[in-house]
């Protein structure tokens, strides 16, 4: 009877250890994925900032020259 209780406790302890190791490995993979996504989002943010600054610092286009159009004599009819 005592040996059965001992085996049950041993199974519980080994199961807890295996569960903790599995959980830590899965959490580590998830953390690595989140860190990689964080680095990607930082890169995108910096790229967009550079694009905004580049667009803000552009000079305004030179206005068009007005044409000097003169009205010519228009003959109506004959």
C-alpha positions, 0 to 999 in steps of 0.5 A: 500500500505504501509503495503505491502511494510512493509511486503516485507521489513520484508520478505527481512530482515528475509530472509537475517537473515535466509540465514546468519545463514544457511551459517554460519552453513554450513561454520562451518561444512566445517571448522570442516571437514578441521580441522579434515583432517588437524590433520589426515594429520599431524599424517600421516606426523609424522608417515612417518617421524618416518619410514624414520628415523628408516630406515636411522638409520639401520646398514648395514648388515654384509658381507658374508664370502667367501668360501674357495673352493679348486679345486679338481683333476678332471679326464677327461675320463678314 
